[in-house]
Amino acid sequence: MTQEYEAFVRDRAHTVSGAEVVLTLRDLAPGRHKYKGINVRAVISETPVAGEPLLWLRSVVGVRETSPCSVRITEKLPPVFDAPPYADYFKVTEALEKG
């Protein structure tokens, strides 16, 4: 069974640019861990690559793309980002990408 994730993204073009991005992935595997979120650094391929998990992108309002991408996780990040309370999630992940 192929592993599948989904992620909410603000800028699709940036996400699939081939550069390393910071995302929170939701696991879509059935069972106890379905919808478990993990924070990662990853490289997203617009067309699925054999052997890599599938990634379904959603807009910030939840509209799902019609076809999946693939994701290559390069680093798992801590479960909580170091940010002020109520900070904009997308600004926090953007700052993490820049270093």
Chimera marker file (.cmm) of the C-alpha trace (Angstrom):
<marker_set name="trace">
<marker id="1" x="0.000" y="0.000" z="0.000" r="1" g="1" b="0" radius="0.5"/>
<marker id="2" x="1.359" y="3.398" z="-1.000" r="1" g="1" b="0" radius="0.5"/>
<marker id="3" x="1.746" y="5.906" z="1.790" r="1" g="1" b="0" radius="0.5"/>
<marker id="4" x="-0.359" y="9.051" z="1.294" r="1" g="1" b="0" radius="0.5"/>
<marker id="5" x="-0.286" y="12.474" z="2.903" r="1" g="1" b="0" radius="0.5"/>
<marker id="6" x="-2.043" y="15.773" z="2.453" r="1" g="1" b="0" radius="0.5"/>
<marker id="7" x="-0.867" y="19.313" z="3.129" r="1" g="1" b="0" radius="0.5"/>
<marker id="8" x="-2.496" y="22.729" z="3.129" r="1" g="1" b="0" radius="0.5"/>
<marker id="9" x="-0.445" y="25.240" z="1.123" r="1" g="1" b="0" radius="0.5"/>
<marker id="10" x="-0.770" y="28.945" z="0.444" r="1" g="1" b="0" radius="0.5"/>
<marker id="11" x="1.438" y="29.086" z="-2.671" r="1" g="1" b="0" radius="0.5"/>
<marker id="12" x="1.265" y="25.964" z="-4.844" r="1" g="1" b="0" radius="0.5"/>
<marker id="13" x="3.935" y="27.196" z="-7.280" r="1" g="1" b="0" radius="0.5"/>
<marker id="14" x="6.439" y="27.653" z="-4.434" r="1" g="1" b="0" radius="0.5"/>
<marker id="15" x="5.599" y="24.257" z="-2.971" r="1" g="1" b="0" radius="0.5"/>
<marker id="16" x="6.219" y="22.317" z="-6.198" r="1" g="1" b="0" radius="0.5"/>
<marker id="17" x="9.220" y="24.430" z="-7.302" r="1" g="1" b="0" radius="0.5"/>
<marker id="18" x="11.700" y="21.635" z="-6.548" r="1" g="1" b="0" radius="0.5"/>
<marker id="19" x="13.213" y="23.519" z="-3.611" r="1" g="1" b="0" radius="0.5"/>
<marker id="20" x="13.115" y="22.168" z="-0.069" r="1" g="1" b="0" radius="0.5"/>
<marker id="21" x="10.011" y="23.412" z="1.779" r="1" g="1" b="0" radius="0.5"/>
<marker id="22" x="8.675" y="23.159" z="5.328" r="1" g="1" b="0" radius="0.5"/>
<marker id="23" x="5.233" y="21.556" z="5.590" r="1" g="1" b="0" radius="0.5"/>
<marker id="24" x="2.922" y="19.878" z="8.020" r="1" g="1" b="0" radius="0.5"/>
<marker id="25" x="1.814" y="16.590" z="6.481" r="1" g="1" b="0" radius="0.5"/>
<marker id="26" x="-1.363" y="14.781" z="7.522" r="1" g="1" b="0" radius="0.5"/>
<marker id="27" x="-1.140" y="11.007" z="7.282" r="1" g="1" b="0" radius="0.5"/>
<marker id="28" x="-4.009" y="9.530" z="5.255" r="1" g="1" b="0" radius="0.5"/>
<marker id="29" x="-3.314" y="5.876" z="6.109" r="1" g="1" b="0" radius="0.5"/>
<marker id="30" x="-6.419" y="4.192" z="7.526" r="1" g="1" b="0" radius="0.5"/>
<marker id="31" x="-6.381" y="3.195" z="11.135" r="1" g="1" b="0" radius="0.5"/>
<marker id="32" x="-5.294" y="4.604" z="14.442" r="1" g="1" b="0" radius="0.5"/>
<marker id="33" x="-2.863" y="7.226" z="13.115" r="1" g="1" b="0" radius="0.5"/>
<marker id="34" x="-5.067" y="8.640" z="10.344" r="1" g="1" b="0" radius="0.5"/>
<marker id="35" x="-4.761" y="12.432" z="10.196" r="1" g="1" b="0" radius="0.5"/>
<marker id="36" x="-1.727" y="12.453" z="12.473" r="1" g="1" b="0" radius="0.5"/>
<marker id="37" x="0.336" y="15.524" z="11.583" r="1" g="1" b="0" radius="0.5"/>
<marker id="38" x="4.106" y="15.596" z="11.171" r="1" g="1" b="0" radius="0.5"/>
<marker id="39" x="6.264" y="18.641" z="10.504" r="1" g="1" b="0" radius="0.5"/>
<marker id="40" x="8.913" y="18.059" z="7.849" r="1" g="1" b="0" radius="0.5"/>
<marker id="41" x="11.376" y="19.546" z="5.427" r="1" g="1" b="0" radius="0.5"/>
<marker id="42" x="10.624" y="17.981" z="2.061" r="1" g="1" b="0" radius="0.5"/>
<marker id="43" x="11.024" y="18.226" z="-1.675" r="1" g="1" b="0" radius="0.5"/>
<marker id="44" x="7.775" y="18.020" z="-3.628" r="1" g="1" b="0" radius="0.5"/>
<marker id="45" x="7.603" y="16.631" z="-7.181" r="1" g="1" b="0" radius="0.5"/>
<marker id="46" x="4.637" y="17.833" z="-9.220" r="1" g="1" b="0" radius="0.5"/>
<marker id="47" x="4.313" y="14.456" z="-10.917" r="1" g="1" b="0" radius="0.5"/>
<marker id="48" x="4.365" y="11.341" z="-8.727" r="1" g="1" b="0" radius="0.5"/>
<marker id="49" x="7.728" y="9.571" z="-8.494" r="1" g="1" b="0" radius="0.5"/>
<marker id="50" x="7.819" y="5.790" z="-8.089" r="1" g="1" b="0" radius="0.5"/>
<marker id="51" x="8.738" y="4.746" z="-4.563" r="1" g="1" b="0" radius="0.5"/>
<marker id="52" x="7.817" y="8.095" z="-2.960" r="1" g="1" b="0" radius="0.5"/>
<marker id="53" x="4.662" y="8.723" z="-0.920" r="1" g="1" b="0" radius="0.5"/>
<marker id="54" x="1.794" y="10.515" z="-2.626" r="1" g="1" b="0" radius="0.5"/>
<marker id="55" x="0.949" y="14.037" z="-1.498" r="1" g="1" b="0" radius="0.5"/>
<marker id="56" x="-2.435" y="15.655" z="-2.014" r="1" g="1" b="0" radius="0.5"/>
<marker id="57" x="-2.232" y="19.439" z="-1.898" r="1" g="1" b="0" radius="0.5"/>
<marker id="58" x="-5.103" y="21.524" z="-0.558" r="1" g="1" b="0" radius="0.5"/>
<marker id="59" x="-5.600" y="25.268" z="-0.697" r="1" g="1" b="0" radius="0.5"/>
<marker id="60" x="-5.830" y="27.242" z="2.537" r="1" g="1" b="0" radius="0.5"/>
<marker id="61" x="-9.615" y="26.889" z="2.383" r="1" g="1" b="0" radius="0.5"/>
<marker id="62" x="-9.409" y="23.131" z="1.825" r="1" g="1" b="0" radius="0.5"/>
<marker id="63" x="-9.950" y="22.727" z="-1.928" r="1" g="1" b="0" radius="0.5"/>
<marker id="64" x="-8.152" y="19.528" z="-2.964" r="1" g="1" b="0" radius="0.5"/>
<marker id="65" x="-6.042" y="19.352" z="-6.134" r="1" g="1" b="0" radius="0.5"/>
<marker id="66" x="-7.325" y="16.958" z="-8.791" r="1" g="1" b="0" radius="0.5"/>
<marker id="67" x="-4.081" y="14.956" z="-9.021" r="1" g="1" b="0" radius="0.5"/>
<marker id="68" x="-1.445" y="14.053" z="-6.429" r="1" g="1" b="0" radius="0.5"/>
<marker id="69" x="2.213" y="15.028" z="-6.225" r="1" g="1" b="0" radius="0.5"/>
<marker id="70" x="4.926" y="13.030" z="-4.514" r="1" g="1" b="0" radius="0.5"/>
<marker id="71" x="6.922" y="13.968" z="-1.446" r="1" g="1" b="0" radius="0.5"/>
<marker id="72" x="10.496" y="13.132" z="-0.452" r="1" g="1" b="0" radius="0.5"/>
<marker id="73" x="10.958" y="13.855" z="3.252" r="1" g="1" b="0" radius="0.5"/>
<marker id="74" x="14.474" y="15.130" z="3.924" r="1" g="1" b="0" radius="0.5"/>
<marker id="75" x="14.102" y="15.899" z="7.641" r="1" g="1" b="0" radius="0.5"/>
<marker id="76" x="11.493" y="15.396" z="10.348" r="1" g="1" b="0" radius="0.5"/>
<marker id="77" x="11.043" y="18.517" z="12.470" r="1" g="1" b="0" radius="0.5"/>
<marker id="78" x="9.875" y="18.832" z="16.090" r="1" g="1" b="0" radius="0.5"/>
<marker id="79" x="6.124" y="18.445" z="16.665" r="1" g="1" b="0" radius="0.5"/>
<marker id="80" x="5.822" y="22.092" z="17.806" r="1" g="1" b="0" radius="0.5"/>
<marker id="81" x="7.291" y="25.153" z="16.058" r="1" g="1" b="0" radius="0.5"/>
<marker id="82" x="8.979" y="27.820" z="18.175" r="1" g="1" b="0" radius="0.5"/>
<marker id="83" x="6.674" y="30.763" z="17.460" r="1" g="1" b="0" radius="0.5"/>
<marker id="84" x="4.599" y="33.305" z="19.360" r="1" g="1" b="0" radius="0.5"/>
<marker id="85" x="1.062" y="32.224" z="20.247" r="1" g="1" b="0" radius="0.5"/>
<marker id="86" x="-1.473" y="32.738" z="17.435" r="1" g="1" b="0" radius="0.5"/>
<marker id="87" x="1.280" y="33.358" z="14.875" r="1" g="1" b="0" radius="0.5"/>
<marker id="88" x="0.468" y="32.897" z="11.189" r="1" g="1" b="0" radius="0.5"/>
<marker id="89" x="1.387" y="29.279" z="10.405" r="1" g="1" b="0" radius="0.5"/>
<marker id="90" x="2.484" y="30.094" z="6.854" r="1" g="1" b="0" radius="0.5"/>
<marker id="91" x="4.802" y="32.901" z="8.008" r="1" g="1" b="0" radius="0.5"/>
<marker id="92" x="6.371" y="30.560" z="10.570" r="1" g="1" b="0" radius="0.5"/>
<marker id="93" x="7.054" y="27.824" z="8.004" r="1" g="1" b="0" radius="0.5"/>
<marker id="94" x="8.395" y="30.419" z="5.549" r="1" g="1" b="0" radius="0.5"/>
<marker id="95" x="10.848" y="31.652" z="8.196" r="1" g="1" b="0" radius="0.5"/>
<marker id="96" x="11.960" y="28.054" z="8.852" r="1" g="1" b="0" radius="0.5"/>
<marker id="97" x="12.665" y="27.573" z="5.134" r="1" g="1" b="0" radius="0.5"/>
<marker id="98" x="14.964" y="30.590" z="5.127" r="1" g="1" b="0" radius="0.5"/>
<marker id="99" x="16.914" y="29.211" z="8.030" r="1" g="1" b="0" radius="0.5"/>
<link id1="1" id2="2" r="1" g="1" b="0" radius="0.2"/>
<link id1="2" id2="3" r="1" g="1" b="0" radius="0.2"/>
<link id1="3" id2="4" r="1" g="1" b="0" radius="0.2"/>
<link id1="4" id2="5" r="1" g="1" b="0" radius="0.2"/>
<link id1="5" id2="6" r="1" g="1" b="0" radius="0.2"/>
<link id1="6" id2="7" r="1" g="1" b="0" radius="0.2"/>
<link id1="7" id2="8" r="1" g="1" b="0" radius="0.2"/>
<link id1="8" id2="9" r="1" g="1" b="0" radius="0.2"/>
<link id1="9" id2="10" r="1" g="1" b="0" radius="0.2"/>
<link id1="10" id2="11" r="1" g="1" b="0" radius="0.2"/>
<link id1="11" id2="12" r="1" g="1" b="0" radius="0.2"/>
<link id1="12" id2="13" r="1" g="1" b="0" radius="0.2"/>
<link id1="13" id2="14" r="1" g="1" b="0" radius="0.2"/>
<link id1="14" id2="15" r="1" g="1" b="0" radius="0.2"/>
<link id1="15" id2="16" r="1" g="1" b="0" radius="0.2"/>
<link id1="16" id2="17" r="1" g="1" b="0" radius="0.2"/>
<link id1="17" id2="18" r="1" g="1" b="0" radius="0.2"/>
<link id1="18" id2="19" r="1" g="1" b="0" radius="0.2"/>
<link id1="19" id2="20" r="1" g="1" b="0" radius="0.2"/>
<link id1="20" id2="21" r="1" g="1" b="0" radius="0.2"/>
<link id1="21" id2="22" r="1" g="1" b="0" radius="0.2"/>
<link id1="22" id2="23" r="1" g="1" b="0" radius="0.2"/>
<link id1="23" id2="24" r="1" g="1" b="0" radius="0.2"/>
<link id1="24" id2="25" r="1" g="1" b="0" radius="0.2"/>
<link id1="25" id2="26" r="1" g="1" b="0" radius="0.2"/>
<link id1="26" id2="27" r="1" g="1" b="0" radius="0.2"/>
<link id1="27" id2="28" r="1" g="1" b="0" radius="0.2"/>
<link id1="28" id2="29" r="1" g="1" b="0" radius="0.2"/>
<link id1="29" id2="30" r="1" g="1" b="0" radius="0.2"/>
<link id1="30" id2="31" r="1" g="1" b="0" radius="0.2"/>
<link id1="31" id2="32" r="1" g="1" b="0" radius="0.2"/>
<link id1="32" id2="33" r="1" g="1" b="0" radius="0.2"/>
<link id1="33" id2="34" r="1" g="1" b="0" radius="0.2"/>
<link id1="34" id2="35" r="1" g="1" b="0" radius="0.2"/>
<link id1="35" id2="36" r="1" g="1" b="0" radius="0.2"/>
<link id1="36" id2="37" r="1" g="1" b="0" radius="0.2"/>
<link id1="37" id2="38" r="1" g="1" b="0" radius="0.2"/>
<link id1="38" id2="39" r="1" g="1" b="0" radius="0.2"/>
<link id1="39" id2="40" r="1" g="1" b="0" radius="0.2"/>
<link id1="40" id2="41" r="1" g="1" b="0" radius="0.2"/>
<link id1="41" id2="42" r="1" g="1" b="0" radius="0.2"/>
<link id1="42" id2="43" r="1" g="1" b="0" radius="0.2"/>
<link id1="43" id2="44" r="1" g="1" b="0" radius="0.2"/>
<link id1="44" id2="45" r="1" g="1" b="0" radius="0.2"/>
<link id1="45" id2="46" r="1" g="1" b="0" radius="0.2"/>
<link id1="46" id2="47" r="1" g="1" b="0" radius="0.2"/>
<link id1="47" id2="48" r="1" g="1" b="0" radius="0.2"/>
<link id1="48" id2="49" r="1" g="1" b="0" radius="0.2"/>
<link id1="49" id2="50" r="1" g="1" b="0" radius="0.2"/>
<link id1="50" id2="51" r="1" g="1" b="0" radius="0.2"/>
<link id1="51" id2="52" r="1" g="1" b="0" radius="0.2"/>
<link id1="52" id2="53" r="1" g="1" b="0" radius="0.2"/>
<link id1="53" id2="54" r="1" g="1" b="0" radius="0.2"/>
<link id1="54" id2="55" r="1" g="1" b="0" radius="0.2"/>
<link id1="55" id2="56" r="1" g="1" b="0" radius="0.2"/>
<link id1="56" id2="57" r="1" g="1" b="0" radius="0.2"/>
<link id1="57" id2="58" r="1" g="1" b="0" radius="0.2"/>
<link id1="58" id2="59" r="1" g="1" b="0" radius="0.2"/>
<link id1="59" id2="60" r="1" g="1" b="0" radius="0.2"/>
<link id1="60" id2="61" r="1" g="1" b="0" radius="0.2"/>
<link id1="61" id2="62" r="1" g="1" b="0" radius="0.2"/>
<link id1="62" id2="63" r="1" g="1" b="0" radius="0.2"/>
<link id1="63" id2="64" r="1" g="1" b="0" radius="0.2"/>
<link id1="64" id2="65" r="1" g="1" b="0" radius="0.2"/>
<link id1="65" id2="66" r="1" g="1" b="0" radius="0.2"/>
<link id1="66" id2="67" r="1" g="1" b="0" radius="0.2"/>
<link id1="67" id2="68" r="1" g="1" b="0" radius="0.2"/>
<link id1="68" id2="69" r="1" g="1" b="0" radius="0.2"/>
<link id1="69" id2="70" r="1" g="1" b="0" radius="0.2"/>
<link id1="70" id2="71" r="1" g="1" b="0" radius="0.2"/>
<link id1="71" id2="72" r="1" g="1" b="0" radius="0.2"/>
<link id1="72" id2="73" r="1" g="1" b="0" radius="0.2"/>
<link id1="73" id2="74" r="1" g="1" b="0" radius="0.2"/>
<link id1="74" id2="75" r="1" g="1" b="0" radius="0.2"/>
<link id1="75" id2="76" r="1" g="1" b="0" radius="0.2"/>
<link id1="76" id2="77" r="1" g="1" b="0" radius="0.2"/>
<link id1="77" id2="78" r="1" g="1" b="0" radius="0.2"/>
<link id1="78" id2="79" r="1" g="1" b="0" radius="0.2"/>
<link id1="79" id2="80" r="1" g="1" b="0" radius="0.2"/>
<link id1="80" id2="81" r="1" g="1" b="0" radius="0.2"/>
<link id1="81" id2="82" r="1" g="1" b="0" radius="0.2"/>
<link id1="82" id2="83" r="1" g="1" b="0" radius="0.2"/>
<link id1="83" id2="84" r="1" g="1" b="0" radius="0.2"/>
<link id1="84" id2="85" r="1" g="1" b="0" radius="0.2"/>
<link id1="85" id2="86" r="1" g="1" b="0" radius="0.2"/>
<link id1="86" id2="87" r="1" g="1" b="0" radius="0.2"/>
<link id1="87" id2="88" r="1" g="1" b="0" radius="0.2"/>
<link id1="88" id2="89" r="1" g="1" b="0" radius="0.2"/>
<link id1="89" id2="90" r="1" g="1" b="0" radius="0.2"/>
<link id1="90" id2="91" r="1" g="1" b="0" radius="0.2"/>
<link id1="91" id2="92" r="1" g="1" b="0" radius="0.2"/>
<link id1="92" id2="93" r="1" g="1" b="0" radius="0.2"/>
<link id1="93" id2="94" r="1" g="1" b="0" radius="0.2"/>
<link id1="94" id2="95" r="1" g="1" b="0" radius="0.2"/>
<link id1="95" id2="96" r="1" g="1" b="0" radius="0.2"/>
<link id1="96" id2="97" r="1" g="1" b="0" radius="0.2"/>
<link id1="97" id2="98" r="1" g="1" b="0" radius="0.2"/>
<link id1="98" id2="99" r="1" g="1" b="0" radius="0.2"/>
</marker_set>
